[in-house]
Amino acid sequence: MPELALPASSTASATPTPFSRLLHAACLALGVLAWCRLAPAYGQVLKPSPEASPDFYQDWASARNFRIGMPVYSRHDLTMPIHLGREQQDWEKDIQYNAHPPTSVLLAMPFSYLKLPEAVLAWNLLTIAALLGALGIVAANLPELRTLFLPVALFLPFCLPIYGNFQQGQWTLVLVLLTTAAWALERSDRPILAGVLIGAAASMKLFPAYLLVYLAARRRWRGVLAAGLTMALLAAVTVGVLGISTYRDYWTIVLPSLERFRSYAFNHSFAGFWHKLFDPSSERGWVAAVWPSPAVARWGTIASDAVLTAVVAMFAFRARSRDETDLAFAIAATAMLLVSPITWDYSLPMLIVPIAVAARSAMTAPWLGAALLPILIVFGLPQSTLLAWALAHRTPGPATPGFILGMPSLVFYAMAAMLVALVVRAAGVVKPTPSA
């Protein structure tokens, strides 16, 4: 595959000037001040209190369930008195079962030998290393962005999705490392290893399997096969340790119980958008539908997902140069979150590669940089704080469709805007395949 030649404007912009040195020094100073100010808040969430139940409790408790002979996917109201020594609180009852696939339980098994606060701390330290590894991979593959590293260091502590991952002990940053490494391997013409990493990520959470659309459209069949074999192997190992009943419970009990999360106000995928408007059943009357119709919500989601997947496949199929394939992968990774049944705020770090590719493209397309800035601001906004403010200033009663189409949908709009910007840029870069 031919190397990507840097545009002259990119090369020139990499030459430091007195102004750029001053700007970088100011960013570094502000970044140090930001970290000094916010480090205590991060320190508090890295290791939760013994009474807390962050999201990592789900896999930690499931692993402990297996060790004491309980079904892996036992209800949390049964396991919390055993593992935490207290009853489940009302605000915790929205999540009845561990929502994660059995392989994630298997991988969490070593942490189950620790008490929950220590287990979350150990997990968070691992995910910090994963985040740094992903950023390092991006830096190594897109050296044109080195002038942006200090601004990133400035804004990173203000990134609420990053904070949320540590607060909840999420898997997202591990998935970020795996998918970022898969992107780097595929662009270096090593599709088999890329497929292995995508398969591993899909075994921990199902939605990264969407990246196989990119590999298939690129005709990287060895990568697709490697992903399938990796998923099969990890499933076999998981069955060998946890038993086949664990998978049966996951598919017949857990997955059906997750359907109601599709219409939550802060589900930022296509499914969330359509269900909030036409089937907001899980909001317990808090949201008024435009027109109550589960069928419209379901088919609207299916149609949106299908159209977007066709767009992803088209750009991946036509991509030839490294610049083209980077844009195609960025489109696929952004689409992955939009077509996922459930996408929360803390899923947004999965967009590290799309953001980096867009930032590089902005060096020769200034309009893309102008579009990217407000998108990133929306991604970093404290959604819960904005919602509390918006609720305090609305009229009493169920939230109207106009309200739901406002602040609660900002992240969905920002992801859609990023997708459109990448597609427009790719349409100007990707050339039709020449006829033989």
C-alpha positions in Angstrom: 0.0 0.0 0.0 1.5 3.4 -0.9 2.6 5.7 1.8 0.5 8.8 2.4 2.3 11.9 1.3 1.8 14.9 3.6 0.2 17.9 1.9 2.5 20.9 1.7 0.1 22.8 4.1 0.4 20.0 6.7 4.2 20.0 6.4 4.4 23.7 6.8 2.0 23.8 9.7 4.3 21.3 11.6 7.1 23.9 11.6 7.0 25.6 15.0 6.7 29.4 15.0 7.2 31.8 17.9 3.4 32.1 18.2 2.9 28.3 18.1 5.5 27.9 20.8 3.8 30.5 23.0 0.4 28.8 22.3 1.7 25.4 23.2 3.3 26.8 26.4 0.0 28.4 27.4 -1.8 25.1 26.7 0.7 23.2 28.8 0.3 25.6 31.7 -3.5 25.5 31.5 -3.4 21.7 31.2 -1.3 21.4 34.3 -3.6 23.7 36.2 -6.6 21.8 35.0 -5.2 18.5 36.1 -4.1 19.9 39.5 -7.7 21.2 40.0 -9.5 18.1 38.8 -7.1 15.4 39.9 -8.8 15.0 43.3 -12.2 14.4 41.6 -10.6 11.7 39.4 -8.9 10.2 42.4 -12.2 9.9 44.2 -13.9 8.0 41.4 -10.9 5.7 40.6 -11.6 3.8 43.9 -15.3 4.0 44.9 -16.7 3.8 48.4 -17.6 0.3 49.7 -21.3 1.2 49.4 -21.2 2.2 45.8 -22.2 0.0 42.9 -20.5 1.2 39.7 -21.1 -0.5 36.4 -18.1 -2.8 37.0 -20.1 -4.4 39.8 -22.0 -6.3 37.1 -19.0 -8.4 35.9 -17.4 -8.5 39.3 -20.6 -9.8 40.9 -21.2 -12.3 38.1 -17.7 -13.7 38.5 -18.3 -14.0 42.3 -21.6 -15.7 41.6 -19.8 -18.4 39.6 -17.3 -18.9 42.4 -19.9 -19.5 45.1 -22.1 -21.7 42.9 -24.9 -19.2 42.0 -26.0 -18.7 38.4 -23.7 -16.2 36.7 -26.6 -14.0 35.6 -28.4 -13.9 39.0 -30.5 -10.8 39.7 -28.7 -8.0 41.4 -31.3 -7.7 44.1 -30.2 -11.2 45.2 -26.5 -10.7 44.8 -26.0 -7.3 46.5 -26.9 -8.5 50.0 -24.3 -11.3 49.5 -21.5 -9.4 47.8 -22.0 -5.8 49.2 -23.8 -6.6 52.5 -26.7 -4.3 51.8 -30.1 -4.3 50.0 -30.4 -3.0 46.4 -31.5 0.7 46.4 -34.4 1.9 44.4 -32.2 3.9 41.9 -30.3 0.7 41.2 -33.3 -1.4 40.2 -33.3 -0.3 36.6 -30.6 -2.8 35.9 -31.7 -6.3 37.0 -29.0 -8.4 35.5 -25.5 -8.1 34.3 -25.8 -6.7 30.8 -22.4 -7.9 29.5 -21.6 -11.0 27.5 -20.2 -14.1 29.3 -16.6 -13.5 28.0 -16.5 -10.2 29.9 -17.4 -12.1 33.1 -14.6 -14.6 32.4 -12.1 -11.8 31.9 -13.3 -10.1 35.1 -12.6 -13.3 37.1 -9.2 -12.3 38.5 -10.7 -9.0 39.9 -13.4 -11.0 41.8 -10.8 -12.0 44.3 -10.6 -8.4 45.5 -13.2 -6.4 47.3 -15.2 -4.2 45.0 -13.4 -0.8 45.6 -10.0 -2.4 45.1 -11.3 -4.3 42.1 -12.6 -1.1 40.5 -9.3 0.7 41.3 -7.3 -2.1 39.6 -9.6 -2.1 36.6 -9.4 1.7 36.3 -5.6 1.6 36.3 -5.7 -1.0 33.6 -8.1 1.1 31.5 -5.9 4.2 32.0 -3.1 2.2 30.4 -5.4 1.2 27.6 -6.4 4.8 26.9 -2.7 5.9 26.8 -1.9 2.9 24.6 -4.7 3.9 22.1 -3.5 7.6 22.1 0.0 6.3 21.5 -1.1 4.2 18.5 -2.9 7.3 17.0 0.2 9.4 17.6 2.5 6.8 15.9 0.2 6.5 12.9 -0.8 10.1 12.4 2.4 12.1 13.3 0.9 15.1 11.5 -1.2 15.6 14.7 1.7 16.1 17.0 1.0 19.8 17.3 -2.4 19.0 18.7 -1.1 16.8 21.6 -0.8 19.7 24.1 -4.4 21.0 23.4 -5.6 17.5 23.9 -3.8 17.4 27.2 -5.6 20.6 28.1 -9.1 19.4 27.3 -8.8 15.7 28.4 -9.5 16.3 32.1 -12.7 18.2 31.1 -13.9 15.3 28.9 -17.0 14.0 30.8 -17.1 10.7 28.9 -13.6 9.9 30.0 -14.5 10.8 33.6 -17.7 8.7 33.3 -15.6 5.6 32.3 -13.5 5.8 35.4 -16.5 6.6 37.6 -18.3 3.5 36.4 -15.4 1.2 35.7 -16.4 0.7 32.1 -15.1 -1.6 29.4 -15.0 1.2 26.8 -11.3 2.2 27.1 -10.3 -1.4 26.6 -12.4 -1.6 23.5 -10.9 1.7 22.3 -7.4 0.1 22.6 -8.5 -3.0 20.7 -10.3 -1.2 17.9 -7.6 1.5 17.5 -5.0 -1.2 17.3 -7.2 -3.0 14.7 -7.3 0.2 12.6 -3.5 0.6 12.7 -3.0 -3.1 11.8 -5.4 -3.0 8.9 -3.9 0.2 7.5 -0.5 -1.6 7.7 -1.8 -4.5 5.6 -2.2 -6.9 8.5 -5.9 -7.8 8.3 -5.7 -11.1 10.1 -4.4 -9.5 13.3 -6.9 -6.7 12.9 -9.7 -9.3 12.7 -8.4 -11.0 15.8 -8.6 -7.8 17.8 -12.1 -6.9 16.4 -13.3 -10.4 17.3 -11.9 -10.0 20.9 -13.6 -6.7 21.3 -16.9 -8.1 20.0 -16.6 -10.9 22.6 -16.5 -8.4 25.4 -19.3 -6.2 24.0 -21.3 -7.1 21.0 -21.3 -3.7 19.1 -17.7 -3.7 17.9 -18.6 -6.6 15.6 -20.1 -3.9 13.3 -16.5 -3.1 12.2 -16.6 -6.4 10.2 -18.8 -4.5 7.7 -15.7 -2.4 7.0 -13.4 -5.5 6.6 -15.9 -7.3 4.4 -16.5 -4.3 2.2 -12.7 -4.0 1.8 -12.7 -7.7 0.9 -10.4 -8.5 3.8 -11.9 -12.0 4.1 -9.0 -13.3 6.1 -9.6 -10.6 8.6 -13.3 -11.5 8.8 -12.5 -15.2 9.2 -9.9 -14.4 11.9 -12.6 -12.3 13.8 -15.1 -15.2 13.6 -12.6 -17.7 14.7 -11.5 -15.5 17.6 -15.1 -15.1 18.8 -15.7 -18.8 18.5 -12.5 -19.6 20.4 -13.3 -17.2 23.2 -16.8 -18.5 23.4 -15.5 -22.1 23.6 -13.1 -21.1 26.4 -15.9 -19.3 28.2 -18.3 -22.2 27.9 -15.5 -24.5 29.2 -15.1 -22.4 32.3 -18.6 -20.9 33.0 -20.7 -23.6 31.4 -23.2 -23.5 28.5 -26.0 -22.5 30.8 -24.3 -19.1 31.1 -24.8 -18.4 27.4 -28.4 -19.7 27.5 -29.2 -17.3 30.4 -27.5 -14.4 28.6 -29.5 -14.9 25.3 -32.9 -15.8 26.8 -32.9 -13.7 30.0 -30.4 -10.8 29.8 -30.7 -9.6 26.2 -34.6 -9.4 26.3 -34.3 -7.4 29.5 -32.2 -4.8 27.7 -34.9 -3.9 25.2 -36.3 -1.2 27.5 -33.1 0.8 27.5 -33.5 1.7 23.8 -36.0 4.4 24.6 -34.0 6.0 27.5 -33.5 9.8 27.0 -29.7 9.4 26.9 -29.5 6.5 24.4 -27.8 8.3 21.6 -28.1 5.8 18.8 -30.7 5.6 16.0 -32.7 3.1 18.1 -32.7 5.6 20.9 -33.8 8.5 18.7 -36.7 6.6 17.0 -37.9 4.9 20.3 -37.9 8.2 22.2 -40.2 9.7 19.6 -42.5 6.8 18.9 -42.1 4.2 21.7 -40.8 5.8 25.0 -42.2 3.0 27.0 -39.2 2.7 29.5 -39.6 6.4 30.6 -42.7 5.5 32.7 -44.8 8.3 31.3 -42.2 10.9 31.7 -41.9 11.3 27.9 -44.9 11.9 25.5 -44.6 10.2 22.1 -45.1 12.0 18.9 -47.4 9.2 17.9 -47.3 6.0 20.0 -46.2 3.3 17.5 -43.7 0.6 18.4 -43.8 -0.5 14.7 -42.6 3.0 13.5 -39.9 3.0 16.1 -38.7 -0.5 15.1 -38.8 0.0 11.3 -37.4 3.5 11.5 -34.4 2.1 13.3 -34.0 -0.8 10.8 -34.2 1.6 7.8 -31.7 4.0 9.3 -29.3 1.3 10.2 -29.6 -0.3 6.7 -29.0 3.0 4.9 -26.1 3.9 7.0 -24.5 0.4 6.6 -24.8 0.7 2.9 -23.0 4.1 3.0 -20.2 2.5 5.2 -19.9 -0.4 2.8 -19.7 1.9 -0.3 -16.9 4.0 1.0 -15.0 1.0 2.4 -15.3 -0.8 -1.0 -14.1 2.2 -3.0 -11.2 3.2 -0.7 -7.8 2.6 -2.1 -5.2 5.0 -0.7 -4.3 5.2 2.9 -6.1 8.5 3.2 -9.2 7.0 1.7 -9.1 3.9 4.0 -8.6 6.1 7.1 -11.7 8.1 6.2 -13.7 4.9 5.5 -12.7 3.4 8.8 -13.6 6.6 10.6 -17.1 6.5 9.0 -17.5 2.9 10.0 -16.4 3.6 13.6 -18.9 6.5 13.9 -21.7 4.5 12.3 -20.9 1.7 14.8 -22.2 3.9 17.7 -25.2 5.1 15.7 -26.4 1.6 14.7 -25.7 0.1 18.1 -29.0 -0.6 20.0 -27.7 1.3 23.0 -25.0 4.1 23.0 -24.4 6.0 26.2 -22.2 9.1 26.8 -19.3 6.9 28.0 -19.2 5.2 24.6 -17.9 8.3 23.0 -14.2 7.6 23.5 -14.8 4.9 20.8 -14.6 7.9 18.4 -10.9 8.5 19.0 -9.9 7.4 15.5 -12.7 9.2 13.7 -11.8 12.4 15.6 -8.1 12.0 14.8 -8.8 11.3 11.1 -11.1 14.3 11.0 -8.5 16.5 12.7 -5.9 15.5 10.1 -8.2 16.1 7.2 -9.0 19.5 8.7 -5.4 20.5 7.9 -6.4 20.7 4.2 -10.1 21.3 4.7 -10.6 24.2 7.1 -14.4 23.8 7.0 -14.0 20.4 8.7 -12.1 21.9 11.6 -14.8 24.5 12.0 -17.4 21.7 12.1 -15.3 19.5 14.4 -14.9 22.1 17.2 -18.6 22.4 18.2 -19.0 18.6 17.9 -16.2 18.0 20.4 -17.7 20.6 22.7 -21.1 18.8 22.7 -19.3 15.5 23.3 -17.7 16.9 26.5 -20.8 18.6 27.9 -22.1 17.3 31.3 -25.4 15.8 30.0 -26.9 15.1 33.4 -26.3 18.7 34.6 -27.8 20.1 31.4 -30.8 17.9 31.8 -31.4 19.0 35.4 -31.2 22.6 34.2 -33.6 22.0 31.3 -36.1 20.2 33.5 -36.1 23.0 36.0 -37.1 25.5 33.2 -39.8 23.5 31.5 -43.5 23.3 32.1 -44.8 20.5 34.4 -46.0 17.3 33.0 -44.6 14.7 30.6 -41.7 15.9 28.4 -43.0 16.9 25.0 -41.4 15.6 21.7 -40.0 19.1 21.3 -38.2 18.8 24.6 -36.8 15.4 23.8 -35.6 16.6 20.4 -33.7 19.4 22.2 -31.0 18.9 24.8 -31.4 15.1 25.4 -30.6 14.6 21.7 -27.6 16.8 21.4 -25.0 14.0 21.4 -27.0 12.1 18.8 -27.0 15.2 16.6 -23.2 15.7 17.2 -22.5 12.1 16.2 -24.7 12.5 13.1 -22.9 15.7 12.2 -19.5 14.0 12.6 -20.7 11.2 10.3 -21.9 13.7 7.7 -18.7 15.7 7.8 -16.6 12.6 7.3 -18.8 11.4 4.5 -18.6 14.8 2.7 -14.8 14.8 3.1 -14.5 11.2 1.9 -16.7 12.0 -1.1 -14.2 14.6 -2.1 -11.2 12.2 -1.5 -12.4 8.8 -2.6 -12.2 8.4 -6.3 -14.3 5.9 -8.2 -12.6 2.6 -9.0 -11.1 2.8 -12.5 -12.5 0.3 -15.0 -10.2 -2.4 -16.2 
